[in-house]
Amino acid sequence: MVSLSKRRFVQLAGLSIANRILPGRLFAQETPPRRSSNKVIVVTFGGGVRYSETFAPEGLRNIPRLVALRPEGHFFKSCTNSGVLSHFNSTASIVTGNWQRVDDFGFQPPAGPTLFEYYRKQSGAGPMDAWAVATNKSFASMGWSSDHAFGQPYGANVVLPKQLLLEAVQEVVKKGTAAGVANRDDVLQRLEGVLSEGYEGVGWTIFKAGRKLDQQVRDTLVRGLVEYINGPEAPTSGDELTFFITREIMREFSPRLMLVNFWDMDVAHWGSYSLYLNAITKTDRLVGMLWDEIQANPSYTGKTTMLVLPELGRDGDQNTANGFLNHRSGDPSCRNTWLLAMGAAVPKGQTDRPVYHVDVAATAAELLGVKAAGIAGVPMRELLL
């Protein structure tokens, strides 16, 4: 059985994706980008989370790490999602700076240029410098838009860790002992435990809108994933896997721009309030660990701004006893969220004035030194002093 370290796994995946973002001749001739000191990581409490379970007084017990981080950062008390209350459109609005209204399930890319495209096209940054890592498996097209002046040549690497794991399950079951797996049923059970965290479930459709890995690389990754899932750092949820892949990308490639989508809290659709609260606390812990990595990593400490926000809220309890199940009512509980900014250059404090999800891309563009023309969002001036 071929041994493959976790870091080598990420490297192979990234290089395979990069070869599809740029033609081979351009990738070979790529020159190092003109870099400034600023880096930006946008982190979403994907799946939807309400104020009442987070920064409302009764929700603080669910987010101990964010509560501890809040005095060290800048807290925006009101961050409003005024767009379509679906997962893909909400996050696409965050990364484009314009309210999106495309297919809710990721079959269409964002309608306007993403922050990744603005950054790479204007700075000359290469494909290893912009990444999106998403627990939500419908985010395969989140890294670039349908705008013909931008698009895939300037897009981000998109890594869907749960999709890679599900493909590994399928491959292990198909090949059996030929893949070098002594107990494939045990491996399948372990992988299913990770994949079943979240509303989609194990049998949920895997969208193929993204790029497929080369067969040779994919076969190698399957062997490496089997080793990984049986190792000491084996994740117990999709979001833990997303955190691990994010950390390895940071250590291996030190990208200047990242989107990290945590999503396990969408398990709320199953109707279990306790599972929803557990997922919130788990995401809180992972965000804290990500901040710890930023502080410990020489490539990031002192030069990184981390922007944390829910992609949307969830329905309120005014008209139902279980409003947390869904996020389509459009009531204030669905739209009114918060944003926490962390970083060495971020002034400590709180802003009560309303900001909007589309303001994230505008602010990140300013921090990266690029111009995002024609977007609805405006920079959050409190972070640009």
Summary of the structure (lengths in Angstrom):
residues: 385
radius of gyration: 19.8
end to end distance: 54.5
largest distance: 60.5
contacts: 1382
relative contact order: 0.22
helix: 46%
strand: 12%
